[in-house]
């Protein structure tokens, strides 16, 4: 029995594909920003001040959106030896606990990120005309994606015979 939801299946598949595409685009843009930083610093001898804050924002986007898809596909770090050694019913319970924990972690990330975003929104970011609160938006959106994808997996386990 294949209990894993791949990015191509499930009700949140379009959202997962979009999140993964966004994470990939952020990584590509990050590479270009860093390349420009190196070129401007060592060739033009005039390092731009905007590259570091933009690179940090892109890195956070890539990290959170990519990690959310990892939660959905259950390719995140976890200890499988005990789960695989357990019987079917206990395996279902352990997987349900892991999925609920993923949702709780996502909720914590989204809540903390929202609080930090709101507290830092009035502060201007250094080197770029953006709000410092913008740096916490990936945590809010990514955390909510964690919740959605973990709950999708949990509901999937109730709808299948995974627990029998």
Secondary structure, DSSP 4 states (H G I P E B T S, - for coil): ---PPPTTSSTTHHHHHHHHHHHHHHHHHHHHHHHHHHHHHHTSS---SHHHHHHHHHHHHHHHHHHHHHHHHT-SS---HHHHHS-HHHHHHHHHHHHHHHHHHHHHHHHHHHHHHHHHTTSBPTTSSSBGGGGGHHHHHHHHHHHHHHHHHHHHHHHSSTT-
